[in-house]
Amino acid sequence: MKKLVVLSGAGISQESGLSTFRDKGGIWEEHSIEEVATPEAFEKNPEKVLDFYNQRRRQLLRSKPNDAHRYLAALEQFYDTTIITQNIDNFHEQAGSKNVIHLHGELLRSKSVDHPEKIYEQKDDIHLGDTDENGDQLRPHVVWFGEAVPMIPVAARICAQADIAIVIGTSLQVYPAAGLMDELPENAQIYLIDPDPQVRPGKQLEIIRDKAVQGMKTLYNKLTNTN
């Protein structure tokens, strides 16, 4: 089976009702990144940061994956598929994808502040005073701005073996995730699903100018030779 790598971002979950950074009226619009998504913010006002992620977790638990997630999961019947996502939701797993790498962590998990290797399932809110078994405060299991992205080396190795790559729901403007494009082999066929792409098509790059769900329907039919 050919190796297929998917690089996904917030745009694929937008059609499930989750806010992206750019959404007007969404929960991100009420806060700056510096207030809620950095280690310094958590040190300065941990309750505010915890509340922000509690809101996001509640929103996630009320939502479901969409057909774009399901089409990607269905491609596992035809390709050796790995999904590398910047998203902290679990929609890819809910839709049935087996091999998912979360670059920026997972919203439905928490970890110990002082022992970050201790990771726990987390569906309820996290409050100040919620601790691990050693009495250390819990925080969301997410990678904040300014923190290292530990899964990048693993993702880079997978990208380097790809025959086909799908980029969906992300402009890939944020590093280090954006650097994964440079890891793809020169002869890899790349498909970009984006209603407003900022790049031009090329010999190895085909652009599908559509939102995630319709774009993935088109690409799924193309990659599986179905109508």
C-alpha positions in Angstrom: 0.0 0.0 0.0 1.2 3.5 -0.8 2.0 5.7 2.2 -0.5 8.5 2.7 0.2 11.4 5.2 -2.5 13.9 6.2 -1.6 17.2 7.7 -4.7 18.6 9.2 -5.6 21.8 11.1 -8.4 23.7 12.6 -10.3 24.2 9.3 -11.3 20.5 9.2 -13.1 20.8 12.6 -14.7 24.1 11.8 -17.5 22.4 10.0 -18.2 20.4 13.2 -18.8 23.7 15.0 -15.4 24.2 16.6 -14.0 27.7 16.6 -10.7 28.5 14.8 -8.3 31.4 15.6 -9.9 33.4 12.9 -13.6 32.8 13.6 -15.6 35.9 14.5 -17.7 35.5 17.6 -15.8 32.4 18.7 -14.2 31.9 22.0 -10.7 32.8 20.7 -11.9 36.3 19.7 -12.5 37.1 23.4 -8.9 36.4 24.4 -5.4 37.0 23.1 -3.0 34.1 22.7 -0.8 35.7 25.4 -3.7 35.6 27.9 -4.6 32.0 27.6 -2.2 29.9 25.6 1.3 30.4 27.0 3.2 29.1 30.0 3.5 32.7 31.3 -0.3 33.1 31.1 -0.8 30.0 33.2 1.7 31.1 35.8 0.1 34.6 36.0 -3.6 33.6 36.0 -4.1 29.8 36.0 -7.8 30.0 36.7 -8.4 32.1 33.6 -6.4 29.6 31.4 -8.1 26.6 32.9 -11.5 28.2 32.4 -10.7 28.9 28.7 -9.8 25.3 28.1 -12.7 24.0 30.1 -15.0 26.0 27.7 -13.2 24.4 24.7 -13.5 20.9 26.2 -17.2 21.4 26.8 -17.7 22.6 23.3 -15.8 19.5 22.0 -17.9 17.1 24.0 -21.1 18.6 22.4 -19.7 18.2 18.9 -19.1 15.3 16.5 -16.7 14.6 13.6 -17.9 15.5 10.1 -17.7 13.8 6.8 -14.2 15.1 6.1 -12.9 13.2 9.1 -14.8 10.1 7.9 -13.5 10.2 4.4 -9.9 10.4 5.7 -10.6 7.4 8.0 -12.1 5.5 5.0 -8.9 6.0 3.0 -7.2 3.5 5.4 -8.8 0.7 3.3 -6.7 1.8 0.3 -3.6 3.4 1.8 -1.1 3.1 4.7 -2.5 6.3 6.3 -1.1 8.4 9.1 -2.8 11.6 10.2 -0.6 14.4 11.7 -2.9 17.0 13.2 -2.4 20.3 14.8 -5.9 19.9 16.3 -6.4 19.1 20.0 -9.8 17.5 19.4 -10.3 13.8 18.9 -12.5 13.9 15.8 -10.1 11.9 13.7 -10.2 9.0 16.3 -14.0 9.3 16.6 -14.3 9.0 12.9 -12.2 5.8 12.9 -8.7 6.8 12.0 -6.2 4.4 13.6 -2.9 6.3 13.3 -3.1 9.8 14.6 -0.3 12.0 15.8 -1.3 15.1 17.8 1.4 17.7 17.4 -0.2 20.1 19.9 -1.6 17.7 22.5 -5.1 16.6 23.3 -7.9 18.5 24.9 -9.4 15.3 26.5 -6.3 14.7 28.5 -4.5 16.5 31.3 -1.0 16.3 32.7 0.9 17.1 35.9 2.5 20.6 35.9 5.6 19.3 37.7 5.7 15.8 36.0 4.5 16.4 32.5 5.1 12.7 31.6 2.1 11.9 33.8 -0.9 12.1 31.5 -4.6 11.4 32.4 -7.9 11.1 30.6 -9.9 14.3 31.2 -13.5 14.9 30.3 -14.5 17.1 33.2 -13.4 20.6 33.9 -10.0 21.2 35.4 -10.0 23.5 38.5 -7.2 25.1 40.5 -6.5 22.5 43.2 -7.1 19.5 41.0 -3.9 17.5 41.4 -2.2 14.2 40.5 -1.5 11.5 43.0 1.5 13.5 44.3 -0.4 16.7 44.9 0.9 18.5 41.8 -1.6 20.7 39.9 -3.1 19.4 36.7 -3.1 21.4 33.4 -4.4 20.8 29.9 -2.3 18.3 27.9 -1.7 20.9 25.2 1.4 22.5 23.7 1.3 26.2 24.4 3.0 28.9 22.4 6.6 29.0 23.4 6.7 25.3 24.4 8.5 22.6 22.6 6.6 20.3 20.2 7.9 16.9 21.1 6.2 14.9 18.3 7.7 17.0 15.5 10.7 14.5 15.0 8.3 11.6 14.8 6.1 13.5 12.3 9.1 14.5 10.2 10.2 10.8 9.8 6.7 9.8 8.7 6.5 12.7 6.2 9.8 11.7 4.7 8.3 8.3 3.7 5.1 9.7 2.1 4.0 8.8 -1.4 1.0 11.1 -1.1 0.2 14.0 1.2 -3.1 15.7 1.9 -3.1 19.2 3.5 -6.5 20.1 4.9 -7.8 22.8 7.2 -4.4 24.5 7.7 -2.5 27.2 5.9 0.7 25.7 7.4 2.0 29.2 8.3 2.9 28.3 12.0 6.2 26.7 12.7 7.4 24.1 13.5 4.4 22.3 11.9 4.9 24.3 8.7 8.4 22.8 8.3 6.9 19.3 7.8 6.2 20.2 4.2 9.9 20.4 3.6 10.3 16.8 4.8 8.1 15.4 2.0 10.0 13.6 -0.8 10.3 15.6 -4.0 8.2 13.1 -5.9 5.4 13.0 -3.4 2.0 14.0 -4.8 0.5 16.7 -2.6 -3.2 17.7 -2.5 -4.2 21.0 -0.8 -7.8 21.4 0.2 -8.4 25.1 0.8 -11.2 27.5 -0.3 -8.7 30.4 -0.4 -5.2 28.9 -1.0 -2.2 31.2 -0.7 0.0 29.1 -3.0 -0.2 28.2 -6.7 -0.6 24.7 -8.0 2.4 22.9 -9.5 3.6 19.6 -10.9 3.4 17.9 -7.6 0.8 20.1 -6.0 -2.9 19.9 -6.8 -5.3 22.4 -5.2 -8.9 21.7 -4.5 -10.6 25.0 -3.8 -13.3 24.0 -1.4 -14.1 23.6 2.3 -13.0 20.5 4.1 -16.1 18.3 3.7 -16.8 18.9 0.0 -13.1 19.0 -0.8 -12.5 15.6 0.9 -15.5 14.1 -0.9 -13.9 15.1 -4.2 -10.5 13.9 -3.3 -11.7 10.6 -1.8 -13.4 9.8 -5.1 -10.3 10.7 -7.0 -8.0 8.6 -4.8 -10.3 5.6 -4.7 -11.5 5.9 -8.4 -15.1 6.0 -7.2 -17.9 8.3 -8.3 
